[in-house]
Amino acid sequence: MSESGAGTLVIGLGNPLMGDDGLGLAALERLAAEWIIPPGVELVDGGTWGLNLLHRIEAAGQVLFLDAVNAGKEPGEAVELGRDQLPMVLGLKLSPHQIDLREVLALAKLRGSVPSTMVCLGLQPASVEMRPALSPALADRLDDLVAAAAARLETWGHPLRRRAVPAHA
């Protein structure tokens, strides 16, 4: 359990209909299928939740985001962003349905309730376009991302065990 006793959230982000943008959800699904998740860790599909994630993030002691991250690297290259590197900005929106993670984190910051431990693990996308599958560059590195997420949870005090037979097998 985290310092605050509030638990750990693992949030997969993205849109699986937009190619590499669906990486976070693919990683979350693979993590759930291949690892036994201990009590105190909650896996959350944050794909289109927007503002609904605010209270869950604020209540968490630790948050691990899984996402495709455009960091100007080579496609498939690992990206890690710490709490202070995560964008927490408010932007002009025409509708509350346009709220994304940046705005959710900005609102948590304004309310003084950003968790002290937040990390985003991801991969540099090759392309984000209407397509229901990851590019080969990301599909080939999906297991590496999931292993990095499991290792991070271990360092946060959540021992994970691999399933004998993955749930997707």
Order of alpha helices (4+ residues) and beta strands (2+ residues): beta-alpha-beta-beta-alpha-beta-beta-alpha-beta-alpha-alpha-beta
